[in-house]
């Protein structure tokens, strides 16, 4: 039971994201969060398929999933804080910010996973 909870712990971001942002940004926030969750899973599968469960350089002994959870958790928190404290922003600006933070989180997490 604990293993199942650990494997899907990042889904807890969905209700947090739903209530943290203004009503008109909820759908974009949920899409952003789901994109981050699925991207983390894809990156972990990629690293495991190359038989590198601790990264290429083995700088850290932790599993790539744990490192990915930390990186995505920090960046999702940053995104939700920015979204919460900017309720009057235009929707196109919010979408652009979500895409930029997603691309940044993708690149940063891949660097950290490779370590």
C-alpha positions in Angstrom: 0.0 0.0 0.0 2.8 2.4 0.9 4.5 1.6 -2.5 1.4 2.5 -4.4 1.0 5.8 -2.5 4.7 6.6 -3.1 4.3 5.9 -6.8 1.4 8.3 -7.2 2.2 10.9 -4.5 2.6 13.6 -7.2 -1.1 13.4 -7.9 -1.7 15.3 -4.7 -0.7 18.5 -6.7 -4.0 18.3 -8.6 -6.4 19.3 -5.8 -3.8 21.8 -4.5 -3.6 23.4 -7.9 -7.3 23.4 -8.3 -7.9 25.4 -5.1 -4.7 27.6 -5.2 -5.4 29.5 -8.4 -8.2 31.8 -9.6 -11.2 30.2 -11.2 -10.4 31.2 -14.8 -6.9 29.6 -14.6 -8.0 26.3 -13.2 -8.1 24.3 -16.4 -4.7 25.6 -17.6 -3.2 24.8 -14.1 -4.5 21.3 -14.2 -3.2 20.7 -17.7 0.2 22.1 -16.6 0.2 19.8 -13.5 -0.7 16.7 -15.6 2.0 17.6 -18.1 4.6 17.8 -15.4 3.4 14.5 -13.8 3.4 12.6 -17.1 6.8 14.1 -18.2 8.3 13.0 -14.9 7.1 9.4 -15.5 8.4 9.5 -19.1 11.8 10.7 -18.0 12.1 8.1 -15.3 11.1 5.4 -17.8 13.7 6.7 -20.2 16.4 6.5 -17.6 15.4 3.1 -16.4 15.2 1.7 -19.9 18.9 2.7 -20.4 19.7 0.8 -17.1 20.7 4.1 -15.3 18.3 4.2 -12.3 20.6 6.5 -10.4 21.7 8.7 -13.4 24.6 8.7 -15.8 27.2 10.2 -13.6 26.1 8.5 -10.4 26.8 11.7 -8.4 23.8 10.9 -6.2 22.7 7.6 -4.8 19.0 8.3 -4.9 16.7 7.0 -7.6 15.8 9.3 -10.5 12.1 9.3 -9.5 12.9 10.8 -6.1 15.1 13.5 -7.6 12.4 14.2 -10.2 9.8 14.5 -7.5 11.9 17.1 -5.7 12.7 19.2 -8.9 9.1 19.1 -10.1 7.8 19.8 -6.6 9.9 22.9 -6.2 8.9 24.2 -9.7 5.2 23.4 -9.3 5.2 25.2 -6.0 6.8 28.2 -7.7 4.2 28.1 -10.4 1.3 27.9 -8.0 2.6 30.7 -5.9 3.0 32.9 -9.0 -0.4 31.9 -10.2 -2.0 32.6 -6.8 -0.6 36.0 -6.4 -1.4 37.2 -10.0 -5.1 36.8 -10.4 -5.5 39.8 -12.7 -3.1 38.7 -15.4 -4.3 38.1 -18.9 -5.0 34.5 -19.9 -2.5 34.5 -22.7 0.2 35.7 -20.4 -0.7 33.0 -17.9 -0.5 30.4 -20.6 2.9 31.7 -21.8 4.2 31.6 -18.2 2.9 28.0 -17.8 4.6 26.9 -21.0 7.9 28.6 -20.0 7.9 27.1 -16.6 7.1 23.7 -18.0 10.0 23.8 -20.5 12.3 25.1 -17.8 11.2 22.2 -15.5 11.7 19.7 -18.3 15.3 20.9 -18.9 16.2 21.2 -15.3 14.8 17.9 -14.3 16.7 16.1 -17.1 19.9 17.7 -16.0 19.3 16.6 -12.4 18.2 13.1 -13.4 21.4 12.7 -15.4 23.5 13.5 -12.4 
